[in-house]
Amino acid sequence: MNKLITLLFFVSTLTLGAQNKFTPWKELYKPHTHETMPYRLMSPISMDSGKKYPVIVSLHGAGGKGTDNKRQLKAWNQQLAEDQIRKDYPAYVLAPQSPGLWDIQMLDLIKEVIAALPNADLDRIYILGHSMGGHGTFIYIQADPTYFAAAAPSAGTGLKSTADFIKAKIIKDIPVWASHGDQDRVCPYDRIVKVLEEMKQLNGNFKLTSWKGGNHGVSDRFIHGHSSGMTELSGPRCDPESQFMTWLFNQKKK
């Protein structure tokens, strides 16, 4: 019995030591608050004070709503926190938390946070999000079509009550790479296909990746890609780059 107790103590000590040495990815996103908005911020890896860095705004879905400043970190935030991605694509990643749908007041607060970031490249501010966050991405690039250098909404067509809220004419000049499961019944897939067709008529800058067989839960696919993806471009204005992070960092306001 004494040997068993000693063994269990030894194993628990090793486990505790490993936990103490291991830094969970969420800890890379430091908690802050600006006025009424909680947010998490991951700074560029090995930041050089003489350089400027892009800012990636990450909008959570409905499951991240609240004020705890924790629930807004999702699968794509974990992927953006991977060492290799941080080394290859150093950037600020700003993950605000909203108590409800993304509205213009929250956009104003996000802009104020970005304006205060040292070494932020204001010509390379990107926005992305899934579900309610994809919906918010479309809302924000329509509210201010000149602010963001590129956008990547995932499953962002909204519910039935928000049908046809995406105005292609307003955002046709913004590089957008949308992604959507072709079996999504929560935010219907046919709406994003309609946007793509409108963008073709307008000579817009719009790419759509459809996840074959994918339902609404595809938020872990757009950063790294997935074998089920099929991408269609609205026209020759689109950057044909197939790797998402490379495409994103290629975009810059003119």
N, C-alpha and C positions, 0 to 999 in steps of 0.2 A: 504493500500500500504506500509506504514511504517513497519507494522508487517511482511509483505511478504519479504521486503528487509532485515529486521533483521534476519528472518528465513534463507534466502538464505546465508547471511553472516555467520551465525552460522554453517550451513551445510558445507560451503566451508572451514571454519576454521578447522572443525573436519577432513575433507578430507585432507587438507594440513598437519595437525598434524600427521595423519596416514601415509602419504607419507614420512614425515620427520623421523618417527620412523622406518618405514619399510626399510630394506636393500635389494634391489633387488639382486637376485642370481648372476647376472653378475658382481656386484661390488666385489664379492669374488675373481674374477679373475683379479689380478692387472696387469695393462698395463706396458710393458717393450719393449725395442728394443735392439737387439744384432746385431751390424753391420747393414746389410740391412734388417734384419728380425724382423718384429713386432711380439710380442707374448704376451699372457696372461698367468699368473701363479696363480694357487690356491694352497696355502700351506696347509700342514696337519693341521687339527683342533687340538688345544691344543698341539702344538708341544713340545716334550721333547728333550732337547739338547743332552741327553744321548742315544737317540734311532736313528735308521736309518729307513727311510721310502721309500716305493716303489715310482717310478715315472711312471705316466701314460701319454704317449704322445698321444695327440688327433689331428688327421688330418681331417680338414674340407673337404667338397665336393666343387664342382665348384661354388656353390652359396656363398661360403665364400671367394673367391679370392679377392685380393686387398691389400691395405696398410693402411686401416683405423683403424686396430687393434680392430675391433668390430664384423665384420660379421662372423668371424670364430667360434663364440660360438653357438653351436647347441643344439638340443634336449637332446642328451646324456650328454652334459656338464651341463645342468640344472639338470639332474638326478644325476650326480656325485656330485653336489653341495648340494644335500639334506642333512639335518642335520643327519639323521640316517645313511646314507651311509658314511658320513664323520666320524662319530663316530665309526662305525663298521669296516671301511676300510680306516684308515687315510693314505693319500698319497699326493704327489705333483701331480697336473694335469697341464701339459704343453700344451697349445694350440697355436702353431705358426700359422702365416698367410703367405700364399704364393701368389704371383701375378699370378702364372700359375700352371702347373702340378708339382707335388712333384718330385724334382730332387735331385741328389747327393750333390749338393752344399748346399741345404737346410738341408739335413741330417747332413752334417758336422757342420752347425751352431747349429742345435738341440743338437748334442753331446757336443758342447762347452758350451751351456747353462746348460746342465745337469751336466757336470763336475764341474761347479762352484756352484752348489746347496749345501748348508750345510746339512749334515745329509741324503743325498740321498743314498739309498741302490743300489749300482751299479750292484748287482746280481739279482735285481728285477725291471728291466726297461721293461715296457709293452707298446705296441703300438696298437692303434685302430683307426678306422675312417670309414666313410660311403661314398659310391660312389667314387668320385675322391680320397677321403681319404682312402677308402678301397683299391683302386688301388695303392695308395701310400704306404699303409701298406705292400702289397705284394712286391712292388719295394724295400722297405727299408730292409725287412728281407732277401731278396735275395742278396742285395748289401753287407750286413754284417750279415751273419747267426749266428754269435757268440755274437752279441751285445745285442739283446733283449731276455728276458726270456720267453715271450709269446706274441701272436698277436691275434687280433680279427677284421678281416676285414669284413665290412658289404657291401653287393652289390659291391664287389670290382673286378669284372672280366673285367672291362674296356669296351670301345666301340669296334666297329668292327675293327678299325684301330690298336687296341692293342690285338687282338685275340692271344691266346696261349702264352702270355708273362709269365704266371705263370709256373715256373720250379719246379716241385714237388721234384725232386732229390736234389735240393739245400736246400730246407726248410723242408725236411721230419723229421728232428730231433727237430724242434722247435714246442712247443705246440701251435697249432693254433685252434681257434674256430671261424669258418666263419659262417656268417648268410646271408640269401638271400631270397627275395620273389620269390615264384615259378612261379609267373606271370610277373616277371620283363622283360620288353622289352627294357629297356635302357642299362642295363648291363646283357646280357642274362644268365638266370639261368642254362642252360644246360652246360655251361662252368665250373661252380663251381662243378657240379655233376661229370664232367669228372675229375677234380682235385681229388675229393674224391675217385674215382675209381683207379686213379693212386696211391694215397696214400695207398690204401688197398694192392696193388701189392708190394709196397715198405716197408710195415710194418711201415708206417709213423705215426706221432702223430698229427692227424687231425680230428676235429669234424665239422660237418655241421648241422646247424639248418635251416630248410626250413620253411618259413612262408606260410602256406597254404592260397592261394588266395591273397597273398601279392604282390603288384607291387613294383616299385622302392622306394616308400616313406615309408620305414620301419625302419628308423634310430632311432625311439623311442622305439624299441622293445628289443634290445639285452641286455641292462642293466638289466631291470626288468623282461624280459621274456614276453611271450604273449601266450594266449590260442591256437593260431594257429600254434605254433611251434612244429616241429617234428625233433628230433636230431638223427643223425647217426654217429657212430664212425668208424674210419678207421681200428681199431684193438685194441689189448689188451694194447698197450702202452698209450692209451688215459686215462686221468683222467675222470672217469665217473660222476664227480660232476655235478649236474643239475643246481645249482644256479651260475649265471655268475660271480658275484663278488667274491664269495668264490673260484670258479675255478681259477680265475685270480690270486688271492693272494696266492693260493697254489703253483703257478709256480715259480721256482727259478733256475737260471743257475747252472748247476752242475760243 
